[in-house]
């Protein structure tokens, strides 16, 4: 593997990390939304 390949791999890993963070945020938001909708009925 040359330096180019190493650089490319590092860039891809960085991108994956960023997307992973975004996905975790999205999942958390979805879970919270699901909790509100389905698990915690409000008493009216």
C-alpha positions in Angstrom: 0.0 0.0 0.0 1.3 3.4 -0.9 0.9 6.7 0.9 -2.1 7.5 -1.4 -3.9 4.5 -0.2 -3.3 5.2 3.5 -4.6 8.7 3.0 -7.7 7.5 1.2 -8.4 5.0 4.0 -8.0 7.6 6.7 -10.4 9.9 4.8 -13.0 7.1 4.5 -12.7 6.2 8.2 -13.1 9.9 9.1 -16.2 10.1 7.0 -17.6 6.9 8.5 -17.0 8.3 12.0 -18.9 11.4 11.1 -21.8 9.5 9.6 -21.9 7.2 12.6 -22.3 10.2 14.9 -25.2 11.5 12.8 -26.8 8.0 12.7 -26.6 7.7 16.5 -28.2 11.2 16.9 -31.0 10.1 14.5 -31.6 6.8 16.3 -31.7 8.6 19.6 -34.2 11.1 18.3 -36.3 8.2 16.9 -36.2 6.3 20.2 -37.3 9.4 22.1 -40.1 10.0 19.7 -41.2 6.3 20.0 -41.1 6.6 23.8 -43.4 9.6 23.7 -45.8 8.0 21.1 -46.0 4.4 22.3 -44.6 3.8 25.7 -45.7 6.8 27.8 -49.4 7.5 27.2 -50.3 10.9 28.6 -53.0 11.1 31.2 -55.7 13.5 30.0 
